[in-house]
Amino acid sequence: MLPLIQAQTGKQYKVESLKSLKSLSKRLAILGLNTGVLIELVALYKHGAVIKTPFGNIALGADLLDSILVTLV
């Protein structure tokens, strides 16, 4: 498992774990992103990332990228 911040763009990953997110804004930011969901890292920036999920694309802030643990599919 690796944090999403260390993932490579263009590859597919499976969400294995979401670390404890205490603030409501962080929990709302990943709404629809659950354990077991397959995602693709579309773009990774120093200020965040864009991921593709079965429900559409989600933009995430840099503060969330360490909270999402994934494995390569």
Stockholm file with secondary structure:
# STOCKHOLM 1.0

chainA/1-73         MLPLIQAQTGKQYKVESLKSLKSLSKRLAILGLNTGVLIELVALYKHGAVIKTPFGNIALGADLLDSILVTLV
#=GR chainA/1-73 SS CEEGGGCCTTCEEEEEEECCCCSHHHHHHTTTCCTTCEEEEEEEETTEEEEEETTEEEEEEHHHHTTEEEEEC
#=GC SS_cons        CEEGGGCCTTCEEEEEEECCCCSHHHHHHTTTCCTTCEEEEEEEETTEEEEEETTEEEEEEHHHHTTEEEEEC
//
